[in-house]
Amino acid sequence: MRELKSLSPIELVSSRLKKFRGKPETPESTADNFIKMPGSLIYTGEREVEETQFDVIRFDADSFEELDELPQSIDDLNKKTWINITGLHDVDMIKNIGETFQIHPLALEDILHVHQRPKFEEFDDHLFIVAKMINAQNDQIHHQQVSFIVRKNLLISFQEKPEAVFNSVKNRLRNKSGKIRTRNTDYLAFALLDVIIDHYMKIIEDYGMEINDQEVRVIDKVDKQLLEEINISKREMNFLRKHTRPLKETIIAFHKSDNTLIEKRTRPYLSDLKDHIHHVTESIEIYRETINDNLQTYNTHISNKLNDTLKILTIFSVMFIPITFLAGIYGMNFEVIPELSNPRGYYNLLIAMCVIAVSMITYFKVKKWL
């Protein structure tokens, strides 16, 4: 009997990976790449842009300027500053930004882990928010992770790829629209989350129009194309629900936080933001129920159509039972069958069969089975 060798947990994982892949282990396929220390900076997404880009906006109530360089330290932030980072594949640059602005290592880890669940966390001197930004292209929903670091007089946003969703906030800053330039970065975080949620609402409304149209069409007729459209709508609604539910928890946590970085005058806006995300989640649930009703209606139509077909086939089967009975009698191998010598016996039998068939059809119509 072969002696069993005791393996450590890491060796066990590594051996299973080797067996699963069916090829020798290399430094890139060992368990060390799958088991990492907390705070390790590893980008888990795809490279969406050629180079990491950044936009720096510095503003106050009376001034607005866009800079070409990142601030060198937190001490340089004599005005409120918004830094938008696009492209997360350059891990070294993200690490330097984290060191420059004293971002917690666990927050940096979550920023680079782009499959992170939306959440809200508080650290000693900054807030950390993760959300999912969605966009509809070619009748498909695409998403990317957006992360926010909120400090006093500083907000840093991290995107995987460029999107136009934040352009409205930038224009409000440029044009001094509303209260955004007179408020602190907690209000700016609210404004960015608000446009993300507004984008959810717009896409959900567009899908809602399609779902309502499917509801009307499924009553008139059913076909495979309609079934495919309903299933696509169901998949997209489930996708939206998957991201909006944790985003709702994130907004609620942001609203409930008593952190000093959140000003008292910002809290009514966070309450309004919470109402918006409630509306989004409720709309998704309503449309999911409508989709399920459409599928049920479609299946009911198919069942009724199948039942009608089976009813007709059954009626024809019943019609031919007595005819087959008569044909069976006269097809028996007996020498003495009185009707065989009748010169009109064949025609009489055909007439009897026709009379039976017509009588049964008439009976079925009287019973409203046809």
Secondary structure by P-SEA (a helix, b strand, c coil): cbbbbbbcaaaaaaaaaaaaaccccccccccccccccccbbbbcccccccbbbbbbbbbcccbbbbbccccccccccccbbbbbbccccaaaaaaaaaaaacccaaaaaaaacccccccccccccbbbbbbbbbbbcccbbbbbbbbbbbcccbbbbbbccccccaaaaaaaaaacccccccccaaaaaaaaaaaaaaaaaaaaaaaaaaaaaaaaaaaccccaaaaaaaaaaaaaaaaaaacaaaaaaaaaaaaacccccccccaaaaaaaaaaaaaaaaaaaaaaaaaaaaaaaaaaaaaaaaaaaaaaaaaaaaaaaaaaaaaaaaaaccccccccccccaaaaaaaaaaaaaaaaaaaaaaaaccc
